[in-house]
Each structure stands twice: as C-alpha cells, then as structure tokens.
Amino acid sequence: MLARRRLVAVLVNALGFEIIWTLCVIGGSWVAAIAGSTWIALHLRYLGKPREWRLVAAFALLGLAIDGSLQLAGGLMFDEPMRIAGLLPVWLWMLWPLFATLVHHSLAWLWQRPWLAAVFGALGGPLSYFAGAMLTDVSLAPWLLPAQALIWALLCLGISGYFHRWQQWHAETATQP
C-alpha cells in the first residue's frame, strides 16, 4: 500500500510539473504567477519533505541569477513587460522553483547516478529552453543552448551531491533517539 501511494505521489509530481510548465510557457506571466504559485503551495503542503521550501526558494534565486545573467549577456531576448527584477518574465522565472519540486520526488532516482544526471541535464535543460522558445516569443542566441547544456549538466551533478548529503543527514537524524 505504501509503495502504491509513493508511486501515485511521484506520478502526480511529474505530471503536475509538466502541466504547470505548459501553462506557464503558453499562458504567460499572469497565468504563471497564479498557476505556478498555487502548484508550489499544494506541492509543499501535500507532497513536500520537511524544509523543502528552502530548496524551492534557493532555485527561485538560482533561476534569477542564471537566467538573468544569460539575459544580460544577450542569450535570451524577449519583449515581456512583467519581469522579475527587471530581468526575467515571471513565466520563465517560475520554471525554476517548479523544477525544484521534482528534486526529492519524481527525479529522486536520478541523483543516485551523478553522470546520468549530468547527461540528462545536458539534454533536458536545453530542450526545455528550446521548446519554451518555440511556444513563445523568445529568441535564443546561437550560443545559448550549448551554454545551457553545460550549466544544466553541472547543476544536475551538484544536485546529485546535495541529494546524497541530504539522504545521509536524513538517515542519521532518523536513527537518533
């Protein structure tokens, strides 16, 4: 029964992310603000691990730093008035904390295999940007997708290390009286 419940939670997590990703990209910033924040709140309430909100917040800041830097460097070009810190459209920025909701759930199996995580990051990250650009009015510089491949490969390697430490800490605190 517990394994079945866990499987349902993982499927809800993955499918929910895909639906909200699509709503954010196609619906724009107002839809992203409402749908994304609602999904994150529901995720943290019903599926979230203790203190997982910190990971979500860290990814929100990381997204602003990484995509904001890429935008300033001319890698991402868009004509969207509603921007976070004057840099990123809300819909694009919201994808970062949404991704964080996958780390302890539907992607947890991946972090045990750091090099596979890096390969999937190197492929999945740029493909996500490419798909988002095709569905919106975003232009990508020719160098952006290779840069995204490197960024996401390193990011997924880092998540693997974080996840390994988190599991060790969780195992240690679970065995303490």
C-alpha positions in Angstrom: 0.0 0.0 0.0 2.8 2.4 0.9 4.7 1.6 -2.4 1.5 2.3 -4.3 0.9 5.6 -2.5 4.5 6.6 -3.3 4.1 5.8 -7.0 0.9 7.9 -7.1 2.8 10.8 -5.5 5.7 10.5 -7.9 3.3 10.4 -10.9 1.3 13.4 -9.6 4.5 15.3 -9.0 5.8 14.6 -12.6 2.5 15.1 -14.4 1.7 18.2 -12.4 5.0 19.8 -13.2 4.5 19.1 -16.9 1.0 20.6 -16.9 2.1 23.7 -14.9 5.3 24.1 -17.1 3.0 24.2 -20.2 0.6 26.6 -18.6 3.4 28.9 -17.6 5.0 28.9 -21.0 1.8 29.2 -23.1 -0.2 31.3 -20.6 2.4 33.9 -19.9 3.3 35.7 -16.7 -0.1 36.2 -15.1 -1.0 32.5 -15.6 2.4 31.5 -14.3 2.1 33.7 -11.2 -1.2 32.1 -10.3 -0.8 28.5 -11.5 2.9 28.2 -10.5 2.5 29.6 -7.0 -0.7 27.5 -6.5 1.1 24.3 -7.6 4.1 25.0 -5.4 1.9 25.7 -2.4 -0.1 22.5 -3.0 3.2 20.5 -3.5 4.7 21.8 -0.3 1.5 21.1 1.6 0.8 17.6 0.4 4.0 16.1 -1.1 6.8 18.3 0.3 9.5 17.0 2.5 10.4 18.9 5.7 12.2 22.1 4.9 11.8 21.5 1.1 10.6 25.1 0.9 14.3 26.1 1.2 15.2 24.2 -1.9 12.3 25.8 -3.8 13.4 29.3 -2.6 17.0 28.5 -3.5 16.0 27.5 -7.0 14.0 30.7 -7.4 17.1 32.7 -6.6 19.3 30.5 -8.7 17.0 30.9 -11.7 17.1 34.7 -11.3 20.9 34.6 -11.2 21.5 32.1 -14.0 18.8 33.2 -16.5 19.1 36.8 -15.5 22.9 36.6 -16.3 22.1 34.9 -19.6 19.6 37.6 -20.5 22.0 40.3 -19.7 24.6 38.6 -21.9 22.2 38.6 -24.8 21.4 34.9 -24.7 17.6 35.3 -24.0 15.7 38.0 -25.8 12.0 38.7 -25.1 9.5 41.5 -25.2 7.7 40.9 -21.9 6.7 43.8 -19.7 6.1 41.8 -16.5 9.6 40.9 -15.3 11.2 39.8 -12.0 13.9 42.3 -11.0 13.6 43.8 -14.5 15.3 40.7 -16.0 13.1 37.8 -16.5 9.4 37.3 -17.4 7.6 35.8 -14.5 6.7 32.7 -16.5 10.3 31.9 -17.2 11.5 32.6 -13.7 8.6 30.4 -12.3 10.0 27.4 -14.1 13.0 27.3 -11.6 11.1 26.8 -8.4 8.8 24.4 -10.2 11.8 22.3 -11.2 12.8 22.2 -7.5 9.6 20.4 -6.7 10.9 17.5 -8.7 14.2 17.0 -6.9 13.0 14.9 -3.9 10.2 13.2 -5.8 10.0 12.2 -9.4 13.7 12.8 -10.1 15.0 11.3 -6.8 16.0 8.1 -8.6 18.3 10.1 -10.9 20.5 11.6 -8.2 22.0 8.2 -7.3 23.6 8.2 -10.7 25.5 11.5 -11.0 26.9 11.0 -14.5 23.5 10.0 -15.8 22.0 13.1 -14.1 24.6 15.2 -15.9 23.8 13.7 -19.3 20.0 14.2 -18.7 20.7 17.7 -17.5 22.8 18.5 -20.6 20.0 17.2 -22.8 16.9 18.2 -20.9 17.8 21.7 -19.8 18.5 23.0 -23.4 15.5 21.1 -24.8 13.2 22.8 -22.2 14.5 26.2 -23.3 14.2 25.3 -27.0 10.6 24.1 -26.5 9.8 27.2 -24.5 11.2 29.5 -27.1 9.2 27.7 -29.9 6.0 28.1 -27.9 6.6 31.8 -27.0 8.0 35.0 -28.4 11.6 34.3 -27.1 14.7 34.5 -29.2 17.7 32.4 -28.2 21.3 33.4 -29.1 23.1 30.7 -31.1 25.5 30.1 -28.2 22.7 29.7 -25.6 21.8 26.1 -26.0 25.4 24.8 -25.7 25.8 27.1 -22.6 22.6 25.7 -21.2 23.9 22.1 -21.7 27.0 22.9 -19.6 25.0 24.8 -17.0 22.4 22.0 -16.6 25.0 19.2 -16.6 26.9 20.9 -13.8 23.7 21.8 -12.0 22.5 18.2 -12.0 25.9 17.0 -10.8 25.5 19.5 -7.9 22.0 18.3 -7.2 23.4 14.7 -7.0 25.9 15.8 -4.4 23.3 17.7 -2.5 20.8 14.8 -2.6 23.5 12.4 -1.3 24.3 14.7 1.6 20.6 15.2 2.3 20.0 11.4 2.4 22.9 10.9 4.8 21.6 13.6 7.1 18.1 12.2 6.9 19.3 8.7 7.7 21.4 10.0 10.7 18.6 12.0 12.2 16.1 9.2 11.7 18.2 6.8 13.8 18.9 9.2 16.6 16.7 8.7 19.8 
